[in-house]
């Protein structure tokens, strides 16, 4: 794509989720806007919005932003929210006196909204300025990413690990769907952005720092017999060179060397840990080991060698409104969660077969004497070895596909992973085939998650953390990573012979890990799993194959209901879940824009709030269509 097209594509994508987010979060209420049925003046409407498909359900939204001017856009009923912007249409500013109009950029639209049409930057709050800066960074970075280096032509011929690497690059192009500032990696300049983002596929050489053993915490998978970090992360030759440097500098018996991302080494360590380096508690090393590649999660790296061991490192950049550090407390909680997940596998035969877990128990974190798990400085120097199941990476019949990849359209529209899946099954790229494959994906996804849910736990299964496991063209199971956000209901754990893991949580701070009931835990299935993860996959399939969104949502609903019947819930629980999922007028919604503005920067995890939106399973009226859709599934 040319730079002009790249910018247009990026703006179009961001404007869609920005307007939709403002609509569902109620940010456009109270503006004295006028709603009207789209009229018969085809010429005027085409002049404002370009070519569009006329639909009697559409509405023209007009807001008198200031005297003589109004902002206009086309809206249509949605499935996951009451109204959404008609895709591929602009938001326009109309000058009545001059008889002119022009399309508004995402930033310009938000400027009008924040200033209620006045356009006075001096009146912006700190939170509004924070949001506009993140939006500006998102736009230039997303524009850069359109010129990606994700190669898809030879995907079927790649070995499993090589195929997985491409899937990670692909997933990085969008980051989190429906989050208008998700692509912003604040703290990276243009050169660093191209050097460290997965879609550019550039090798990253790590720095190494030796930490005094008296100031080092480690994970469940580390003991006196565990090899040093470098032995998991470098070749025999490189590891030997680093260990030789440790000996020569008198550090071999007193310090442990861990890797550091080069951006973190340059920007964060001098700011947060200068005293530790001056005191000798931390020592910079000069040995260089094999390069790594970025993944869809900026601070997680993939090996360039045939190794199942990946790497997660802190980076003090801001993404999704939060700093991407890697505190020991998160990894401790991840170890506790992993134990619960293993216990779940022991209690359910299908989980034992279809649920795969990355081993994230090998980690090391700087923790000086007298520090606490919640101090700022230590969380900037740590490392986790994330080991993927070798039986998956070494099996040529396996394909590991992050669900985020399935929900990320390529800018040129040249490929979707379903293309390869259809070819492997020798099915035509028809609406029926695509719908059938999506149904299979829903079956496995809901089966695994509902079986965990029945036991009182639910992983953070947004598209980046959940990886679908395909074997010989069949959707076989789910691989989970990032275990530190396993949500639980202790009462249900205890009913199934498990105990409260006693997560480490900062006193006086809210947490999202503990829930009092299955209904409360269901929030995360409705929001992250369905409204974000599966919805993005549906939208990508609709855009690429032209299948009906209504049909795919019906398929999702049918498969979800079938798994609720199949999984061994007690009938009382099943009835309550069916009511909450299928009968309630509204579902919870995870707000993203307002919380960023309200926090106005500062520390903490990704800011979010809760509100309500329409129930998508009621919007598609599953009950009347079930028998027809089940016939389609028999394809």
Secondary structure, 3 states (H helix, E strand, C coil): CCHHHHHHHHHHHHHHHHHHHHHHCCCCCCCCCEEEECCCCHHHHHHHHCCCCCCCCCEEEEEEEECCEEEEEEEEECCCCCEEECCCCCCEEEECCCCEEEECCHHHHHHHHHCCCCCCHHHCCHHHHHHHHHHHHHHHHHHHHHCCCCCCCCHHHCCHHHHHHHHHHHHHCCCCCCCCCCCCCECCCHHHHHHHCHHHCCCECCEEEEEEHHHEEECCCCCCCCCCHHHHHCCHHHHHHHHHHHHHCCCCCCEEEEEECHHHHHHCHHHHCHHHHHHCCEEECCCCCCCEEECCCCCEEEECCCCCEEEEECEEEEECCEEECCCHHHHHHHHHHHHHHHHHHHHCHHHHHHEEECEEEEEEEECCCCCCCCCCHHHHCEEEEEECCHHHHCCCCEEEEEHHHHCCCCCCCCCCHHHHHHHHHCCCCCHHHHHHHHHHHHHHHHHHHHHHHHCCEECCCCCCCEEEEEECCEEEEEEECCHHHCEECHHHHHHCCCCCCCCCCCCCCCCCCECCCHHHHHHHHHHHHHHHHHHHHHHHHHHHHCCCHHHHHHHHHHHHHHHHHHCCCCHHHHHHHHHHHHHCCEEEEEECHHHHHHHCCCCCCCCCEEEEEECHHHHCCHHHHHHHHHHHHCC
